[in-house]
């Protein structure tokens, strides 16, 4: 079994730069990077980190991505960085109105679109107009 190195011990004792990481991951999606505000709160006793991110609500679609893929990838990167040092991360996203007030963005998971199947008719009397019915005993 490999022994711990100084590098792995150092990684567990230090916390990643969550603010820099969030800025690095979200800024490319924003037209105005000045609208991005990040707040980080770390609780040492519970090893939990709360990240609060606010940006212009008009750019919500770019940051979240189609079906929430972008924001899910950002959450995955943050969770991976936190797991390495034995922490857990909670990301909260807010809508900033000119940086004065932050209100939580409502994120609803979209239901998958069900494939539409053609309706089947179980009625024996309904036949297509092209179907020729034979009378029994007629040949």
TORLOLUM-84861 format. One record per residue: residue number from 1; residue in three letters; x, y negated, z of N, C-alpha, C in turn. Coordinates in steps of 0.02 Angstrom, whole numbers, m for minus. Example, Ala and Ser with C-alpha at 12.3 -4.5 7.8 and 13.67 -1.06 7.14 Angstrom:
BEGIN
+-----+------+--------+--------+--------+--------+--------+--------+--------+--------+--------+
! pos ! code !    n_u !    n_v !    n_w !   ca_u !   ca_v !   ca_w !    c_u !    c_v !    c_w !
+-----+------+--------+--------+--------+--------+--------+--------+--------+--------+--------+
!   1 !  ala !    660 !    284 !    390 !    615 !    225 !    390 !    660 !    165 !    390 !
!   2 !  ser !    642 !    112 !    354 !    684 !     53 !    357 !    645 !     m2 !    394 !
+-----+------+--------+--------+--------+--------+--------+--------+--------+--------+--------+
This chain:
BEGIN
+-----+------+--------+--------+--------+--------+--------+--------+--------+--------+--------+
! pos ! code !    n_u !    n_v !    n_w !   ca_u !   ca_v !   ca_w !    c_u !    c_v !    c_w !
+-----+------+--------+--------+--------+--------+--------+--------+--------+--------+--------+
!   1 !  unk !     42 !     58 !      0 !      0 !      0 !      0 !     45 !    m62 !      0 !
!   2 !  unk !     32 !   m110 !    m45 !     75 !   m169 !    m48 !     66 !   m213 !     13 !
!   3 !  unk !    121 !   m243 !     35 !    118 !   m287 !     93 !     99 !   m357 !     70 !
!   4 !  unk !     75 !   m398 !    117 !     57 !   m467 !    101 !    119 !   m508 !     88 !
!   5 !  unk !    115 !   m549 !     38 !    170 !   m594 !     23 !    156 !   m662 !     54 !
!   6 !  unk !    206 !   m704 !     54 !    197 !   m772 !     80 !    144 !   m809 !     40 !
!   7 !  unk !    142 !   m796 !    m25 !     94 !   m831 !    m68 !     23 !   m812 !    m51 !
!   8 !  unk !     10 !   m748 !    m38 !    m59 !   m727 !    m21 !    m78 !   m752 !     48 !
!   9 !  unk !    m31 !   m756 !     94 !    m46 !   m782 !    161 !    m60 !   m856 !    157 !
!  10 !  unk !    m22 !   m892 !    116 !    m33 !   m964 !    107 !   m101 !   m977 !     76 !
!  11 !  unk !   m121 !   m935 !     27 !   m184 !   m945 !     m7 !   m243 !   m936 !     41 !
!  12 !  unk !   m236 !   m893 !     90 !   m291 !   m883 !    137 !   m295 !   m938 !    188 !
!  13 !  unk !   m242 !   m973 !    201 !   m241 !  m1026 !    250 !   m260 !  m1094 !    222 !
!  14 !  unk !   m257 !  m1103 !    157 !   m273 !  m1167 !    127 !   m338 !  m1162 !     89 !
!  15 !  unk !   m371 !  m1218 !     84 !   m435 !  m1221 !     48 !   m423 !  m1251 !    m21 !
!  16 !  unk !   m456 !  m1226 !    m72 !   m447 !  m1254 !   m139 !   m472 !  m1326 !   m142 !
!  17 !  unk !   m450 !  m1362 !   m192 !   m473 !  m1430 !   m204 !   m540 !  m1425 !   m241 !
!  18 !  unk !   m594 !  m1417 !   m203 !   m660 !  m1407 !   m233 !   m683 !  m1468 !   m273 !
!  19 !  unk !   m669 !  m1527 !   m248 !   m690 !  m1588 !   m282 !   m656 !  m1593 !   m350 !
!  20 !  unk !   m591 !  m1581 !   m352 !   m554 !  m1583 !   m416 !   m578 !  m1528 !   m463 !
!  21 !  unk !   m593 !  m1470 !   m436 !   m616 !  m1415 !   m478 !   m684 !  m1430 !   m508 !
!  22 !  unk !   m730 !  m1457 !   m469 !   m796 !  m1475 !   m495 !   m791 !  m1530 !   m547 !
!  23 !  unk !   m749 !  m1580 !   m535 !   m740 !  m1633 !   m585 !   m711 !  m1605 !   m649 !
!  24 !  unk !   m663 !  m1560 !   m644 !   m632 !  m1529 !   m702 !   m683 !  m1489 !   m742 !
!  25 !  unk !   m730 !  m1455 !   m708 !   m778 !  m1413 !   m742 !   m837 !  m1451 !   m771 !
!  26 !  unk !   m859 !  m1505 !   m739 !   m920 !  m1540 !   m760 !   m907 !  m1599 !   m806 !
!  27 !  unk !   m852 !  m1635 !   m797 !   m839 !  m1695 !   m837 !   m842 !  m1684 !   m912 !
!  28 !  unk !   m819 !  m1628 !   m940 !   m823 !  m1620 !  m1012 !   m894 !  m1620 !  m1040 !
!  29 !  unk !   m944 !  m1606 !   m998 !  m1013 !  m1606 !  m1021 !  m1045 !  m1674 !  m1019 !
!  30 !  unk !  m1015 !  m1722 !   m985 !  m1044 !  m1787 !   m974 !  m1019 !  m1838 !  m1025 !
!  31 !  unk !  m1065 !  m1880 !  m1050 !  m1044 !  m1935 !  m1094 !  m1010 !  m1990 !  m1054 !
!  32 !  unk !  m1036 !  m2003 !   m994 !  m1007 !  m2054 !   m950 !   m983 !  m2019 !   m887 !
!  33 !  unk !   m918 !  m2007 !   m883 !   m890 !  m1971 !   m825 !   m893 !  m2012 !   m761 !
!  34 !  unk !   m907 !  m2078 !   m767 !   m913 !  m2119 !   m707 !   m977 !  m2104 !   m668 !
!  35 !  unk !  m1025 !  m2072 !   m700 !  m1088 !  m2057 !   m666 !  m1083 !  m1996 !   m621 !
!  36 !  unk !  m1026 !  m1961 !   m623 !  m1016 !  m1901 !   m583 !   m993 !  m1919 !   m512 !
!  37 !  unk !  m1030 !  m1895 !   m462 !  m1012 !  m1905 !   m392 !  m1011 !  m1837 !   m358 !
!  38 !  unk !   m956 !  m1822 !   m323 !   m949 !  m1757 !   m290 !   m935 !  m1768 !   m216 !
!  39 !  unk !   m971 !  m1732 !   m174 !   m961 !  m1734 !   m102 !   m949 !  m1663 !    m78 !
!  40 !  unk !   m899 !  m1654 !    m35 !   m881 !  m1588 !    m11 !   m882 !  m1588 !     65 !
!  41 !  unk !   m917 !  m1539 !     94 !   m920 !  m1532 !    166 !   m899 !  m1461 !    184 !
!  42 !  unk !   m845 !  m1455 !    223 !   m820 !  m1390 !    242 !   m831 !  m1379 !    317 !
!  43 !  unk !   m857 !  m1321 !    334 !   m866 !  m1302 !    403 !   m818 !  m1246 !    419 !
!  44 !  unk !   m768 !  m1260 !    460 !   m715 !  m1211 !    473 !   m740 !  m1151 !    513 !
!  45 !  unk !   m784 !  m1162 !    561 !   m805 !  m1106 !    602 !   m847 !  m1055 !    563 !
!  46 !  unk !   m884 !  m1076 !    513 !   m925 !  m1029 !    474 !   m895 !  m1013 !    406 !
!  47 !  unk !   m842 !  m1047 !    389 !   m808 !  m1039 !    324 !   m855 !  m1049 !    266 !
!  48 !  unk !   m899 !  m1098 !    273 !   m945 !  m1115 !    219 !   m927 !  m1184 !    192 !
!  49 !  unk !   m937 !  m1192 !    128 !   m923 !  m1256 !     95 !   m986 !  m1277 !     58 !
!  50 !  unk !  m1008 !  m1339 !     70 !  m1064 !  m1367 !     33 !  m1038 !  m1419 !    m15 !
!  51 !  unk !  m1053 !  m1410 !    m78 !  m1035 !  m1458 !   m130 !  m1098 !  m1491 !   m155 !
!  52 !  unk !  m1098 !  m1557 !   m152 !  m1154 !  m1595 !   m178 !  m1130 !  m1634 !   m238 !
!  53 !  unk !  m1163 !  m1622 !   m295 !  m1143 !  m1653 !   m358 !  m1201 !  m1695 !   m383 !
!  54 !  unk !  m1187 !  m1756 !   m402 !  m1238 !  m1800 !   m431 !  m1212 !  m1829 !   m496 !
!  55 !  unk !  m1256 !  m1831 !   m546 !  m1240 !  m1861 !   m610 !  m1303 !  m1887 !   m642 !
!  56 !  unk !  m1297 !  m1923 !   m697 !  m1354 !  m1952 !   m731 !  m1402 !  m1897 !   m753 !
!  57 !  unk !  m1466 !  m1905 !   m736 !  m1516 !  m1854 !   m751 !  m1525 !  m1841 !   m825 !
!  58 !  unk !  m1509 !  m1890 !   m867 !  m1517 !  m1881 !   m939 !  m1468 !  m1828 !   m966 !
!  59 !  unk !  m1415 !  m1815 !   m930 !  m1365 !  m1767 !   m953 !  m1372 !  m1698 !   m919 !
!  60 !  unk !  m1428 !  m1689 !   m886 !  m1442 !  m1627 !   m852 !  m1440 !  m1567 !   m900 !
!  61 !  unk !  m1468 !  m1576 !   m959 !  m1471 !  m1521 !  m1007 !  m1403 !  m1499 !  m1030 !
!  62 !  unk !  m1357 !  m1546 !  m1039 !  m1289 !  m1528 !  m1060 !  m1252 !  m1490 !  m1005 !
!  63 !  unk !  m1260 !  m1513 !   m943 !  m1224 !  m1481 !   m888 !  m1252 !  m1412 !   m874 !
!  64 !  unk !  m1318 !  m1406 !   m875 !  m1349 !  m1341 !   m861 !  m1340 !  m1292 !   m918 !
!  65 !  unk !  m1344 !  m1317 !   m979 !  m1335 !  m1273 !  m1037 !  m1398 !  m1233 !  m1052 !
!  66 !  unk !  m1397 !  m1200 !  m1109 !  m1455 !  m1161 !  m1130 !  m1466 !  m1103 !  m1082 !
!  67 !  unk !  m1525 !  m1103 !  m1052 !  m1541 !  m1050 !  m1005 !  m1501 !  m1053 !   m940 !
!  68 !  unk !  m1467 !  m1109 !   m927 !  m1428 !  m1116 !   m865 !  m1360 !  m1081 !   m868 !
!  69 !  unk !  m1337 !  m1067 !   m928 !  m1273 !  m1030 !   m935 !  m1214 !  m1070 !   m909 !
!  70 !  unk !  m1211 !  m1135 !   m925 !  m1154 !  m1176 !   m904 !  m1150 !  m1181 !   m828 !
!  71 !  unk !  m1207 !  m1197 !   m797 !  m1206 !  m1206 !   m724 !  m1192 !  m1139 !   m689 !
!  72 !  unk !  m1215 !  m1085 !   m718 !  m1201 !  m1019 !   m689 !  m1127 !  m1003 !   m693 !
!  73 !  unk !  m1095 !  m1021 !   m748 !  m1023 !  m1010 !   m756 !   m984 !  m1053 !   m706 !
!  74 !  unk !  m1007 !  m1115 !   m695 !   m974 !  m1159 !   m647 !   m980 !  m1130 !   m577 !
!  75 !  unk !  m1039 !  m1106 !   m560 !  m1049 !  m1075 !   m494 !  m1005 !  m1013 !   m485 !
!  76 !  unk !   m997 !   m975 !   m539 !   m955 !   m915 !   m536 !   m882 !   m933 !   m522 !
!  77 !  unk !   m857 !   m985 !   m555 !   m787 !  m1006 !   m545 !   m779 !  m1031 !   m473 !
!  78 !  unk !   m826 !  m1070 !   m448 !   m822 !  m1095 !   m379 !   m825 !  m1038 !   m328 !
!  79 !  unk !   m870 !   m991 !   m340 !   m875 !   m934 !   m294 !   m812 !   m892 !   m294 !
!  80 !  unk !   m781 !   m884 !   m352 !   m718 !   m846 !   m357 !   m662 !   m881 !   m318 !
!  81 !  unk !   m657 !   m947 !   m327 !   m606 !   m985 !   m291 !   m617 !   m981 !   m216 !
!  82 !  unk !   m679 !   m982 !   m195 !   m694 !   m979 !   m123 !   m682 !   m909 !    m95 !
!  83 !  unk !   m698 !   m858 !   m133 !   m689 !   m790 !   m110 !   m616 !   m774 !    m99 !
!  84 !  unk !   m572 !   m802 !   m139 !   m501 !   m790 !   m132 !   m476 !   m811 !    m63 !
!  85 !  unk !   m503 !   m866 !    m37 !   m481 !   m892 !     27 !   m529 !   m873 !     84 !
!  86 !  unk !   m577 !   m829 !     70 !   m622 !   m805 !    122 !   m677 !   m854 !    140 !
!  87 !  unk !   m700 !   m894 !     93 !   m753 !   m942 !    106 !   m813 !   m927 !     61 !
!  88 !  unk !   m868 !   m960 !     75 !   m926 !   m956 !     30 !   m945 !  m1028 !     11 !
!  89 !  unk !   m968 !  m1037 !    m50 !   m983 !  m1103 !    m77 !  m1057 !  m1107 !    m94 !
!  90 !  unk !  m1086 !  m1164 !    m78 !  m1155 !  m1179 !    m97 !  m1154 !  m1244 !   m137 !
!  91 !  unk !  m1176 !  m1241 !   m199 !  m1176 !  m1299 !   m244 !  m1246 !  m1327 !   m249 !
!  92 !  unk !  m1253 !  m1391 !   m232 !  m1316 !  m1426 !   m238 !  m1308 !  m1480 !   m290 !
!  93 !  unk !  m1356 !  m1484 !   m336 !  m1351 !  m1533 !   m390 !  m1406 !  m1584 !   m381 !
!  94 !  unk !  m1387 !  m1648 !   m386 !  m1433 !  m1703 !   m376 !  m1435 !  m1746 !   m438 !
!  95 !  unk !  m1489 !  m1783 !   m444 !  m1498 !  m1830 !   m498 !  m1483 !  m1899 !   m471 !
!  96 !  unk !  m1432 !  m1933 !   m498 !  m1416 !  m1999 !   m472 !  m1446 !  m2052 !   m518 !
!  97 !  unk !  m1482 !  m2099 !   m489 !  m1510 !  m2155 !   m526 !  m1465 !  m2215 !   m515 !
!  98 !  unk !  m1419 !  m2224 !   m562 !  m1368 !  m2277 !   m559 !  m1326 !  m2273 !   m495 !
!  99 !  unk !  m1319 !  m2214 !   m467 !  m1277 !  m2204 !   m409 !  m1307 !  m2230 !   m344 !
! 100 !  unk !  m1368 !  m2257 !   m345 !  m1397 !  m2286 !   m285 !  m1431 !  m2234 !   m242 !
! 101 !  unk !  m1465 !  m2188 !   m273 !  m1506 !  m2141 !   m236 !  m1497 !  m2072 !   m268 !
! 102 !  unk !  m1494 !  m2023 !   m228 !  m1487 !  m1955 !   m254 !  m1548 !  m1914 !   m234 !
! 103 !  unk !  m1579 !  m1883 !   m282 !  m1636 !  m1839 !   m267 !  m1621 !  m1772 !   m298 !
! 104 !  unk !  m1638 !  m1718 !   m264 !  m1622 !  m1652 !   m290 !  m1656 !  m1638 !   m357 !
! 105 !  unk !  m1619 !  m1608 !   m402 !  m1647 !  m1587 !   m465 !  m1684 !  m1522 !   m453 !
! 106 !  unk !  m1742 !  m1516 !   m480 !  m1779 !  m1454 !   m472 !  m1757 !  m1407 !   m527 !
! 107 !  unk !  m1732 !  m1350 !   m507 !  m1708 !  m1300 !   m554 !  m1754 !  m1240 !   m548 !
! 108 !  unk !  m1788 !  m1226 !   m601 !  m1832 !  m1168 !   m601 !  m1804 !  m1117 !   m650 !
! 109 !  unk !  m1804 !  m1055 !   m628 !  m1780 !  m1003 !   m672 !  m1833 !   m991 !   m725 !
! 110 !  unk !  m1811 !   m987 !   m787 !  m1857 !   m976 !   m841 !  m1873 !   m902 !   m846 !
! 111 !  unk !  m1936 !   m888 !   m859 !  m1955 !   m819 !   m869 !  m1935 !   m797 !   m939 !
! 112 !  unk !  m1911 !   m736 !   m946 !  m1893 !   m713 !  m1013 !  m1955 !   m709 !  m1057 !
! 113 !  unk !  m1945 !   m724 !  m1120 !  m2000 !   m721 !  m1168 !  m2014 !   m648 !  m1183 !
! 114 !  unk !  m2075 !   m628 !  m1170 !  m2094 !   m558 !  m1184 !  m2105 !   m550 !  m1258 !
! 115 !  unk !  m2083 !   m494 !  m1283 !  m2094 !   m481 !  m1354 !  m2167 !   m465 !  m1364 !
! 116 !  unk !  m2196 !   m495 !  m1414 !  m2267 !   m485 !  m1427 !  m2275 !   m422 !  m1468 !
! 117 !  unk !  m2316 !   m378 !  m1443 !  m2331 !   m317 !  m1479 !  m2399 !   m325 !  m1512 !
! 118 !  unk !  m2407 !   m297 !  m1571 !  m2473 !   m303 !  m1602 !  m2524 !   m265 !  m1562 !
! 119 !  unk !  m2584 !   m293 !  m1559 !  m2637 !   m261 !  m1521 !  m2661 !   m200 !  m1559 !
! 120 !  unk !  m2670 !   m146 !  m1523 !  m2697 !    m86 !  m1554 !  m2770 !    m81 !  m1537 !
! 121 !  unk !  m2808 !    m61 !  m1586 !  m2879 !    m54 !  m1577 !  m2894 !     20 !  m1571 !
! 122 !  unk !  m2926 !     38 !  m1517 !  m2940 !    108 !  m1505 !  m3009 !    129 !  m1531 !
! 123 !  unk !  m3043 !     83 !  m1561 !  m3109 !     99 !  m1587 !  m3102 !    139 !  m1651 !
! 124 !  unk !  m3134 !    196 !  m1654 !  m3129 !    238 !  m1713 !  m3169 !    211 !  m1771 !
! 125 !  unk !  m3219 !    171 !  m1759 !  m3261 !    144 !  m1812 !  m3227 !     88 !  m1850 !
! 126 !  unk !  m3178 !     57 !  m1820 !  m3144 !      2 !  m1854 !  m3087 !     30 !  m1895 !
! 127 !  unk !  m3093 !     22 !  m1960 !  m3041 !     46 !  m2005 !  m3023 !    m11 !  m2052 !
! 128 !  unk !  m2966 !     m6 !  m2080 !  m2946 !    m59 !  m2126 !  m2989 !    m56 !  m2187 !
! 129 !  unk !  m2993 !   m110 !  m2223 !  m3036 !   m112 !  m2282 !  m3010 !    m70 !  m2339 !
! 130 !  unk !  m2947 !    m49 !  m2334 !  m2918 !     m8 !  m2387 !  m2925 !     67 !  m2373 !
! 131 !  unk !  m2949 !     82 !  m2315 !  m2955 !    152 !  m2296 !  m3020 !    181 !  m2326 !
! 132 !  unk !  m3013 !    234 !  m2362 !  m3072 !    267 !  m2391 !  m3090 !    325 !  m2346 !
! 133 !  unk !  m3149 !    323 !  m2324 !  m3170 !    378 !  m2281 !  m3207 !    431 !  m2323 !
! 134 !  unk !  m3192 !    491 !  m2308 !  m3226 !    547 !  m2342 !  m3281 !    572 !  m2298 !
! 135 !  unk !  m3333 !    591 !  m2329 !  m3386 !    622 !  m2291 !  m3367 !    694 !  m2281 !
! 136 !  unk !  m3383 !    721 !  m2223 !  m3366 !    791 !  m2212 !  m3403 !    836 !  m2262 !
! 137 !  unk !  m3371 !    889 !  m2278 !  m3396 !    940 !  m2323 !  m3404 !    914 !  m2394 !
! 138 !  unk !  m3374 !    859 !  m2412 !  m3374 !    836 !  m2482 !  m3305 !    846 !  m2510 !
! 139 !  unk !  m3303 !    880 !  m2567 !  m3239 !    892 !  m2598 !  m3238 !    870 !  m2669 !
+-----+------+--------+--------+--------+--------+--------+--------+--------+--------+--------+
